[in-house]
């Protein structure tokens, strides 16, 4: 009975996962299309001014059933803003709903504890993670500015409370342990290793942490030795875990800077 429930939750989570991914892809694509149309209209307007506007857009408003040129412009310039907000909200729903069903499936299939009983609590966790990601982005921006100030030197930062004082900060700059960061050289094979990890998880190198996590969960369930009896499943499961661990928040930010 537990196995049936587990597979039931897994199917629901997978179907909803693909549904939201498709919806996010469509809305994101439309946003990009409308942004491209915006650039064309702006270029035409700057090139030919009002004459181009009337030649190309006024005929669209001649029909009574048409929304008119100004209505069309309103939609073209407003949709990217609405679409961007919609994509953000869809990602929130995707995380909240799929995490709920996936953890239910893990409970019945693998015996793992369920983090929350209510679906809304997963949404709160998503919001906390977004805030943490924004905070790290601000720290990364500060780090990049500091590295640019020092001539592009590469650093390994050790985040900690600011009350440790500037002595720790300066010691870190000298390359000693215990400071905020430690000067290091970027491994020559980092880029190759990161791209290999992305291929292992089946995600683009531009994927964010949530896309990476969703891809990892799917593959981990597929190749988990308790579920997949293929002789190569254990080795593949280990490769998936290694790739997921390597594509950490810090390495994602580092690859983007490259």
Phi and psi restraints in degrees (value plus and minus 20) as a CYANA .aco file:
   2 UNK   PHI     -83.6   -43.6
   2 UNK   PSI     -59.0   -19.0
   3 UNK   PHI     -85.1   -45.1
   3 UNK   PSI     -58.5   -18.5
   4 UNK   PHI     -84.6   -44.6
   4 UNK   PSI     -65.6   -25.6
   5 UNK   PHI     -82.2   -42.2
   5 UNK   PSI     -61.7   -21.7
   6 UNK   PHI     -80.8   -40.8
   6 UNK   PSI     -65.7   -25.7
   7 UNK   PHI     -88.1   -48.1
   7 UNK   PSI     -53.0   -13.0
   8 UNK   PHI     -82.8   -42.8
   8 UNK   PSI     -68.7   -28.7
   9 UNK   PHI     -84.2   -44.2
   9 UNK   PSI     -57.4   -17.4
  10 UNK   PHI     -84.6   -44.6
  10 UNK   PSI     -62.8   -22.8
  11 UNK   PHI     -83.9   -43.9
  11 UNK   PSI     -65.2   -25.2
  12 UNK   PHI     -80.3   -40.3
  12 UNK   PSI     -66.7   -26.7
  13 UNK   PHI     -81.4   -41.4
  13 UNK   PSI     -61.4   -21.4
  14 UNK   PHI     -87.1   -47.1
  14 UNK   PSI     -64.1   -24.1
  15 UNK   PHI     -81.8   -41.8
  15 UNK   PSI     -66.3   -26.3
  16 UNK   PHI     -86.6   -46.6
  16 UNK   PSI     -54.6   -14.6
  17 UNK   PHI     -80.9   -40.9
  17 UNK   PSI     -70.1   -30.1
  18 UNK   PHI     -86.2   -46.2
  18 UNK   PSI     -54.7   -14.7
  19 UNK   PHI     -81.7   -41.7
  19 UNK   PSI     -68.0   -28.0
  20 UNK   PHI     -88.1   -48.1
  20 UNK   PSI     -57.9   -17.9
  21 UNK   PHI     -80.9   -40.9
  21 UNK   PSI     -62.9   -22.9
  22 UNK   PHI     -84.2   -44.2
  22 UNK   PSI     -62.7   -22.7
  23 UNK   PHI     -85.0   -45.0
  23 UNK   PSI     -63.2   -23.2
  24 UNK   PHI     -83.0   -43.0
  24 UNK   PSI     -60.8   -20.8
  25 UNK   PHI     -82.4   -42.4
  25 UNK   PSI     -64.9   -24.9
  26 UNK   PHI     -84.0   -44.0
  26 UNK   PSI     -68.0   -28.0
  27 UNK   PHI     -84.8   -44.8
  27 UNK   PSI     -61.2   -21.2
  28 UNK   PHI     -82.7   -42.7
  28 UNK   PSI     -60.6   -20.6
  29 UNK   PHI     -83.6   -43.6
  29 UNK   PSI     -63.4   -23.4
  30 UNK   PHI     -83.2   -43.2
  30 UNK   PSI     -58.4   -18.4
  31 UNK   PHI     -80.2   -40.2
  31 UNK   PSI     -65.2   -25.2
  32 UNK   PHI     -84.6   -44.6
  32 UNK   PSI     -59.0   -19.0
  33 UNK   PHI     -84.2   -44.2
  33 UNK   PSI     -66.4   -26.4
  34 UNK   PHI     -85.7   -45.7
  34 UNK   PSI     -54.6   -14.6
  35 UNK   PHI     -86.1   -46.1
  35 UNK   PSI     -58.0   -18.0
  36 UNK   PHI     -85.1   -45.1
  36 UNK   PSI     -60.9   -20.9
  37 UNK   PHI     -83.0   -43.0
  37 UNK   PSI     -59.2   -19.2
  38 UNK   PHI     -76.2   -36.2
  38 UNK   PSI     -67.7   -27.7
  39 UNK   PHI     -82.0   -42.0
  39 UNK   PSI     -58.9   -18.9
  40 UNK   PHI     -83.8   -43.8
  40 UNK   PSI     -65.6   -25.6
  41 UNK   PHI     -83.6   -43.6
  41 UNK   PSI     -63.8   -23.8
  42 UNK   PHI     -82.4   -42.4
  42 UNK   PSI     -62.1   -22.1
  43 UNK   PHI     -83.9   -43.9
  43 UNK   PSI     -62.8   -22.8
  44 UNK   PHI     -83.4   -43.4
  44 UNK   PSI     -61.4   -21.4
  45 UNK   PHI     -86.1   -46.1
  45 UNK   PSI     -61.3   -21.3
  46 UNK   PHI     -90.0   -50.0
  46 UNK   PSI     -51.5   -11.5
  47 UNK   PHI     -97.0   -57.0
  47 UNK   PSI     -65.8   -25.8
  48 UNK   PHI    -138.5   -98.5
  48 UNK   PSI     -23.6    16.4
  49 UNK   PHI      47.1    87.1
  49 UNK   PSI    -167.1  -127.1
  50 UNK   PHI     -85.5   -45.5
  50 UNK   PSI     -49.7    -9.7
  51 UNK   PHI     -80.7   -40.7
  51 UNK   PSI     -65.5   -25.5
  52 UNK   PHI     -83.8   -43.8
  52 UNK   PSI     -59.5   -19.5
  53 UNK   PHI     -78.5   -38.5
  53 UNK   PSI     -67.8   -27.8
  54 UNK   PHI     -91.0   -51.0
  54 UNK   PSI     -54.4   -14.4
  55 UNK   PHI     -88.6   -48.6
  55 UNK   PSI     -56.1   -16.1
  56 UNK   PHI    -118.2   -78.2
  56 UNK   PSI     -52.2   -12.2
  57 UNK   PHI    -126.6   -86.6
  57 UNK   PSI     -50.0   -10.0
  58 UNK   PHI     -81.5   -41.5
  58 UNK   PSI     -60.9   -20.9
  59 UNK   PHI     -77.4   -37.4
  59 UNK   PSI     -47.3    -7.3
  60 UNK   PHI     -87.6   -47.6
  60 UNK   PSI     -41.7    -1.7
  61 UNK   PHI    -120.2   -80.2
  61 UNK   PSI     -13.4    26.6
  62 UNK   PHI     -92.1   -52.1
  62 UNK   PSI     -53.9   -13.9
  63 UNK   PHI     -95.2   -55.2
  63 UNK   PSI     125.0   165.0
  64 UNK   PHI     -86.2   -46.2
  64 UNK   PSI     -49.3    -9.3
  65 UNK   PHI    -102.7   -62.7
  65 UNK   PSI     -29.2    10.8
  66 UNK   PHI     -98.0   -58.0
  66 UNK   PSI     132.6   172.6
  67 UNK   PHI     -99.4   -59.4
  67 UNK   PSI     -28.6    11.4
  68 UNK   PHI      67.7   107.7
  68 UNK   PSI     138.9   178.9
  69 UNK   PHI     -84.4   -44.4
  69 UNK   PSI     -58.1   -18.1
  70 UNK   PHI     -91.8   -51.8
  70 UNK   PSI     -55.6   -15.6
  71 UNK   PHI     -85.8   -45.8
  71 UNK   PSI     -58.4   -18.4
  72 UNK   PHI     -85.8   -45.8
  72 UNK   PSI     -63.3   -23.3
  73 UNK   PHI     -81.6   -41.6
  73 UNK   PSI     -59.7   -19.7
  74 UNK   PHI     -80.0   -40.0
  74 UNK   PSI     -63.9   -23.9
  75 UNK   PHI     -86.7   -46.7
  75 UNK   PSI     -64.0   -24.0
  76 UNK   PHI     -81.2   -41.2
  76 UNK   PSI     -60.8   -20.8
  77 UNK   PHI    -108.1   -68.1
  77 UNK   PSI     -38.0     2.0
  78 UNK   PHI    -111.9   -71.9
  78 UNK   PSI     -52.8   -12.8
  79 UNK   PHI     -79.7   -39.7
  79 UNK   PSI     -63.0   -23.0
  80 UNK   PHI     -76.6   -36.6
  80 UNK   PSI     -56.7   -16.7
  81 UNK   PHI     -87.3   -47.3
  81 UNK   PSI     -68.2   -28.2
  82 UNK   PHI     -84.2   -44.2
  82 UNK   PSI     -61.6   -21.6
  83 UNK   PHI     -84.0   -44.0
  83 UNK   PSI     -58.7   -18.7
  84 UNK   PHI     -84.0   -44.0
  84 UNK   PSI     -62.5   -22.5
  85 UNK   PHI     -84.8   -44.8
  85 UNK   PSI     -60.5   -20.5
  86 UNK   PHI     -83.3   -43.3
  86 UNK   PSI     -61.0   -21.0
  87 UNK   PHI     -82.4   -42.4
  87 UNK   PSI     -63.2   -23.2
  88 UNK   PHI     -81.1   -41.1
  88 UNK   PSI     -62.8   -22.8
  89 UNK   PHI     -89.9   -49.9
  89 UNK   PSI     -57.2   -17.2
  90 UNK   PHI     -84.9   -44.9
  90 UNK   PSI     -57.8   -17.8
  91 UNK   PHI     -84.9   -44.9
  91 UNK   PSI     -57.5   -17.5
  92 UNK   PHI     -82.2   -42.2
  92 UNK   PSI     -67.5   -27.5
  93 UNK   PHI     -84.0   -44.0
  93 UNK   PSI     -61.0   -21.0
  94 UNK   PHI     -79.8   -39.8
  94 UNK   PSI     -67.6   -27.6
  95 UNK   PHI     -83.2   -43.2
  95 UNK   PSI     -69.2   -29.2
  96 UNK   PHI     -80.6   -40.6
  96 UNK   PSI     -68.5   -28.5
  97 UNK   PHI     -93.0   -53.0
  97 UNK   PSI     -66.0   -26.0
  98 UNK   PHI     -88.8   -48.8
  98 UNK   PSI     -58.1   -18.1
  99 UNK   PHI     -81.8   -41.8
  99 UNK   PSI     -59.2   -19.2
 100 UNK   PHI     -80.8   -40.8
 100 UNK   PSI     -70.6   -30.6
 101 UNK   PHI     -93.8   -53.8
 101 UNK   PSI     -56.0   -16.0
 102 UNK   PHI     -85.8   -45.8
 102 UNK   PSI     -60.0   -20.0
 103 UNK   PHI     -90.4   -50.4
 103 UNK   PSI     -53.9   -13.9
 104 UNK   PHI     -82.0   -42.0
 104 UNK   PSI     -61.9   -21.9
 105 UNK   PHI     -84.9   -44.9
 105 UNK   PSI     -62.7   -22.7
 106 UNK   PHI     -81.9   -41.9
 106 UNK   PSI     -55.1   -15.1
 107 UNK   PHI     -83.6   -43.6
 107 UNK   PSI     -64.2   -24.2
 108 UNK   PHI    -102.8   -62.8
 108 UNK   PSI     -51.0   -11.0
 109 UNK   PHI    -111.7   -71.7
 109 UNK   PSI     -57.8   -17.8
 110 UNK   PHI    -135.7   -95.7
 110 UNK   PSI     -25.7    14.3
 111 UNK   PHI      56.8    96.8
 111 UNK   PSI      -4.4    35.6
 112 UNK   PHI     -98.3   -58.3
 112 UNK   PSI     128.0   168.0
 113 UNK   PHI     -90.2   -50.2
 113 UNK   PSI     125.5   165.5
 114 UNK   PHI    -105.3   -65.3
 114 UNK   PSI     109.6   149.6
 115 UNK   PHI     -88.2   -48.2
 115 UNK   PSI     -67.8   -27.8
 116 UNK   PHI    -152.1  -112.1
 116 UNK   PSI     132.8   172.8
 117 UNK   PHI    -110.8   -70.8
 117 UNK   PSI     -50.1   -10.1
 118 UNK   PHI    -120.2   -80.2
 118 UNK   PSI     120.2   160.2
 119 UNK   PHI     -83.9   -43.9
 119 UNK   PSI     -56.2   -16.2
 120 UNK   PHI     -81.0   -41.0
 120 UNK   PSI     -47.5    -7.5
 121 UNK   PHI     -87.3   -47.3
 121 UNK   PSI     -50.3   -10.3
 122 UNK   PHI     -88.5   -48.5
 122 UNK   PSI     -53.5   -13.5
 123 UNK   PHI     -84.2   -44.2
 123 UNK   PSI     -59.6   -19.6
 124 UNK   PHI     -84.9   -44.9
 124 UNK   PSI     -57.8   -17.8
 125 UNK   PHI     -84.6   -44.6
 125 UNK   PSI     -58.7   -18.7
 126 UNK   PHI     -81.7   -41.7
 126 UNK   PSI     -63.3   -23.3
 127 UNK   PHI     -84.2   -44.2
 127 UNK   PSI     -58.6   -18.6
 128 UNK   PHI     -83.9   -43.9
 128 UNK   PSI     -60.3   -20.3
 129 UNK   PHI     -87.1   -47.1
 129 UNK   PSI     -56.7   -16.7
 130 UNK   PHI     -82.8   -42.8
 130 UNK   PSI     -62.1   -22.1
 131 UNK   PHI     -84.2   -44.2
 131 UNK   PSI     -60.8   -20.8
 132 UNK   PHI     -83.9   -43.9
 132 UNK   PSI     -59.3   -19.3
 133 UNK   PHI     -85.9   -45.9
 133 UNK   PSI     -60.2   -20.2
 134 UNK   PHI     -84.7   -44.7
 134 UNK   PSI     -59.3   -19.3
 135 UNK   PHI     -84.7   -44.7
 135 UNK   PSI     -61.8   -21.8
 136 UNK   PHI     -86.4   -46.4
 136 UNK   PSI     -54.6   -14.6
 137 UNK   PHI     -83.9   -43.9
 137 UNK   PSI     -59.4   -19.4
 138 UNK   PHI     -85.3   -45.3
 138 UNK   PSI     -59.8   -19.8
 139 UNK   PHI     -85.1   -45.1
 139 UNK   PSI     -59.9   -19.9
 140 UNK   PHI     -85.5   -45.5
 140 UNK   PSI     -58.7   -18.7
 141 UNK   PHI     -83.2   -43.2
 141 UNK   PSI     -61.6   -21.6
 142 UNK   PHI     -84.0   -44.0
 142 UNK   PSI     -61.8   -21.8
 143 UNK   PHI     -82.2   -42.2
 143 UNK   PSI     -63.2   -23.2
 144 UNK   PHI     -82.8   -42.8
 144 UNK   PSI     -62.7   -22.7
 145 UNK   PHI     -80.9   -40.9
 145 UNK   PSI     -60.8   -20.8
 146 UNK   PHI     -87.5   -47.5
 146 UNK   PSI     -61.5   -21.5
 147 UNK   PHI     -85.8   -45.8
 147 UNK   PSI     -59.8   -19.8
 148 UNK   PHI     -82.7   -42.7
 148 UNK   PSI     -58.2   -18.2
 149 UNK   PHI     -83.1   -43.1
 149 UNK   PSI     -54.0   -14.0
 150 UNK   PHI    -111.9   -71.9
 150 UNK   PSI      -7.2    32.8
 151 UNK   PHI      70.0   110.0
 151 UNK   PSI       4.1    44.1
 152 UNK   PHI      64.1   104.1
 152 UNK   PSI      -5.1    34.9
 153 UNK   PHI     -83.9   -43.9
 153 UNK   PSI     127.9   167.9
 154 UNK   PHI    -113.1   -73.1
 154 UNK   PSI     118.0   158.0
 155 UNK   PHI    -152.3  -112.3
 155 UNK   PSI     130.2   170.2
 156 UNK   PHI    -127.9   -87.9
 156 UNK   PSI      91.2   131.2
 157 UNK   PHI    -109.0   -69.0
 157 UNK   PSI     123.4   163.4
 158 UNK   PHI    -139.1   -99.1
 158 UNK   PSI      79.6   119.6
 159 UNK   PHI     -91.8   -51.8
 159 UNK   PSI     122.4   162.4
 160 UNK   PHI    -184.7  -144.7
 160 UNK   PSI     158.4   198.4
 161 UNK   PHI     -85.0   -45.0
 161 UNK   PSI     122.6   162.6
 162 UNK   PHI     -91.5   -51.5
 162 UNK   PSI     -34.1     5.9
 163 UNK   PHI     -96.1   -56.1
 163 UNK   PSI     -17.4    22.6
 164 UNK   PHI     -89.4   -49.4
 164 UNK   PSI     -39.7     0.3
 165 UNK   PHI      71.7   111.7
 165 UNK   PSI     146.9   186.9
 166 UNK   PHI     -98.0   -58.0
 166 UNK   PSI     -34.5     5.5
 167 UNK   PHI     -83.8   -43.8
 167 UNK   PSI     -65.2   -25.2
 168 UNK   PHI     -82.3   -42.3
 168 UNK   PSI     -58.7   -18.7
 169 UNK   PHI     -82.3   -42.3
 169 UNK   PSI     -65.6   -25.6
 170 UNK   PHI     -90.4   -50.4
 170 UNK   PSI     -56.4   -16.4
 171 UNK   PHI     -83.3   -43.3
 171 UNK   PSI     -58.1   -18.1
 172 UNK   PHI     -82.8   -42.8
 172 UNK   PSI     -58.8   -18.8
 173 UNK   PHI     -83.4   -43.4
 173 UNK   PSI     -53.4   -13.4
 174 UNK   PHI     -96.2   -56.2
 174 UNK   PSI     -25.8    14.2
 175 UNK   PHI      77.5   117.5
 175 UNK   PSI      -9.5    30.5
 176 UNK   PHI    -110.8   -70.8
 176 UNK   PSI     138.9   178.9
 177 UNK   PHI     -93.5   -53.5
 177 UNK   PSI     133.9   173.9
 178 UNK   PHI      78.8   118.8
 178 UNK   PSI     -28.0    12.0
 179 UNK   PHI    -111.3   -71.3
 179 UNK   PSI    -187.5  -147.5
 180 UNK   PHI     -94.8   -54.8
 180 UNK   PSI     -52.6   -12.6
 181 UNK   PHI    -172.4  -132.4
 181 UNK   PSI     149.0   189.0
 182 UNK   PHI    -157.4  -117.4
 182 UNK   PSI     108.0   148.0
 183 UNK   PHI     -89.6   -49.6
 183 UNK   PSI     109.0   149.0
 184 UNK   PHI    -158.9  -118.9
 184 UNK   PSI     146.3   186.3
 185 UNK   PHI    -121.0   -81.0
 185 UNK   PSI     115.5   155.5
 186 UNK   PHI     -88.7   -48.7
 186 UNK   PSI     106.7   146.7
 187 UNK   PHI     -80.0   -40.0
 187 UNK   PSI     117.7   157.7
 188 UNK   PHI     -84.6   -44.6
 188 UNK   PSI     -46.4    -6.4
 189 UNK   PHI    -115.4   -75.4
 189 UNK   PSI      -9.7    30.3
 190 UNK   PHI     -81.8   -41.8
 190 UNK   PSI     -66.9   -26.9
 191 UNK   PHI     -80.2   -40.2
 191 UNK   PSI     -64.6   -24.6
 192 UNK   PHI     -84.1   -44.1
 192 UNK   PSI     -64.0   -24.0
 193 UNK   PHI     -85.1   -45.1
 193 UNK   PSI     -59.0   -19.0
 194 UNK   PHI     -84.8   -44.8
 194 UNK   PSI     -62.9   -22.9
 195 UNK   PHI     -88.1   -48.1
 195 UNK   PSI     -54.1   -14.1
 196 UNK   PHI     -85.6   -45.6
 196 UNK   PSI     -60.4   -20.4
 197 UNK   PHI     -83.2   -43.2
 197 UNK   PSI     -60.1   -20.1
 198 UNK   PHI     -83.3   -43.3
 198 UNK   PSI     -61.3   -21.3
 199 UNK   PHI     -85.2   -45.2
 199 UNK   PSI     -57.7   -17.7
 200 UNK   PHI     -81.5   -41.5
 200 UNK   PSI     -60.3   -20.3
 201 UNK   PHI    -105.6   -65.6
 201 UNK   PSI     -28.9    11.1
 202 UNK   PHI      52.2    92.2
 202 UNK   PSI      14.2    54.2
 203 UNK   PHI    -141.9  -101.9
 203 UNK   PSI     135.2   175.2
 204 UNK   PHI     -89.3   -49.3
 204 UNK   PSI     137.8   177.8
 205 UNK   PHI     -86.5   -46.5
 205 UNK   PSI     -35.4     4.6
 206 UNK   PHI    -111.2   -71.2
 206 UNK   PSI     -15.4    24.6
 207 UNK   PHI     -83.3   -43.3
 207 UNK   PSI     123.8   163.8
 208 UNK   PHI    -107.7   -67.7
 208 UNK   PSI     157.7   197.7
 209 UNK   PHI     -82.8   -42.8
 209 UNK   PSI     -51.3   -11.3
 210 UNK   PHI     -97.8   -57.8
 210 UNK   PSI     -56.7   -16.7
 211 UNK   PHI     -83.8   -43.8
 211 UNK   PSI     -59.7   -19.7
 212 UNK   PHI     -84.4   -44.4
 212 UNK   PSI     -62.5   -22.5
 213 UNK   PHI     -86.0   -46.0
 213 UNK   PSI     -62.2   -22.2
 214 UNK   PHI     -83.8   -43.8
 214 UNK   PSI     -61.5   -21.5
 215 UNK   PHI     -84.0   -44.0
 215 UNK   PSI     -60.6   -20.6
 216 UNK   PHI     -82.5   -42.5
 216 UNK   PSI     -64.1   -24.1
 217 UNK   PHI     -81.0   -41.0
 217 UNK   PSI     -61.3   -21.3
 218 UNK   PHI     -83.7   -43.7
 218 UNK   PSI     -67.9   -27.9
 219 UNK   PHI     -89.2   -49.2
 219 UNK   PSI     -57.2   -17.2
 220 UNK   PHI     -83.0   -43.0
 220 UNK   PSI     -59.1   -19.1
 221 UNK   PHI     -89.2   -49.2
 221 UNK   PSI     -56.6   -16.6
 222 UNK   PHI     -88.8   -48.8
 222 UNK   PSI     -58.0   -18.0
 223 UNK   PHI    -129.1   -89.1
 223 UNK   PSI      -8.7    31.3
 224 UNK   PHI     -82.5   -42.5
 224 UNK   PSI     109.1   149.1
 225 UNK   PHI     -77.7   -37.7
 225 UNK   PSI     -46.4    -6.4
 226 UNK   PHI     -93.9   -53.9
 226 UNK   PSI     -38.4     1.6
 227 UNK   PHI    -129.7   -89.7
 227 UNK   PSI     -65.8   -25.8
 228 UNK   PHI    -113.5   -73.5
 228 UNK   PSI      98.1   138.1
 229 UNK   PHI    -112.3   -72.3
 229 UNK   PSI     -12.8    27.2
 230 UNK   PHI     -83.7   -43.7
 230 UNK   PSI     117.6   157.6
 231 UNK   PHI     -78.5   -38.5
 231 UNK   PSI     -47.9    -7.9
 232 UNK   PHI    -109.8   -69.8
 232 UNK   PSI     -19.8    20.2
 233 UNK   PHI     -83.5   -43.5
 233 UNK   PSI     -61.4   -21.4
 234 UNK   PHI     -82.9   -42.9
 234 UNK   PSI     -63.7   -23.7
 235 UNK   PHI     -84.8   -44.8
 235 UNK   PSI     -63.1   -23.1
 236 UNK   PHI     -85.5   -45.5
 236 UNK   PSI     -59.3   -19.3
 237 UNK   PHI     -80.9   -40.9
 237 UNK   PSI     -59.9   -19.9
 238 UNK   PHI     -87.1   -47.1
 238 UNK   PSI     -60.9   -20.9
 239 UNK   PHI     -82.8   -42.8
 239 UNK   PSI     -59.8   -19.8
 240 UNK   PHI     -84.1   -44.1
 240 UNK   PSI     -63.8   -23.8
 241 UNK   PHI     -83.4   -43.4
 241 UNK   PSI     -62.0   -22.0
 242 UNK   PHI     -83.0   -43.0
 242 UNK   PSI     -62.3   -22.3
 243 UNK   PHI     -84.3   -44.3
 243 UNK   PSI     -61.5   -21.5
 244 UNK   PHI     -85.4   -45.4
 244 UNK   PSI     -62.0   -22.0
 245 UNK   PHI     -85.6   -45.6
 245 UNK   PSI     -56.1   -16.1
 246 UNK   PHI     -89.8   -49.8
 246 UNK   PSI     -55.1   -15.1
 247 UNK   PHI    -104.0   -64.0
 247 UNK   PSI      37.9    77.9
 248 UNK   PHI     -97.6   -57.6
 248 UNK   PSI     150.4   190.4
 249 UNK   PHI     -77.5   -37.5
 249 UNK   PSI     -61.6   -21.6
 250 UNK   PHI     -84.3   -44.3
 250 UNK   PSI     -63.6   -23.6
 251 UNK   PHI     -92.2   -52.2
 251 UNK   PSI     -51.2   -11.2
 252 UNK   PHI     -80.9   -40.9
 252 UNK   PSI     -68.5   -28.5
 253 UNK   PHI     -83.5   -43.5
 253 UNK   PSI     -59.5   -19.5
 254 UNK   PHI     -85.1   -45.1
 254 UNK   PSI     -61.2   -21.2
 255 UNK   PHI     -86.1   -46.1
 255 UNK   PSI     -59.7   -19.7
 256 UNK   PHI     -81.8   -41.8
 256 UNK   PSI     -58.2   -18.2
 257 UNK   PHI     -86.8   -46.8
 257 UNK   PSI     -48.8    -8.8
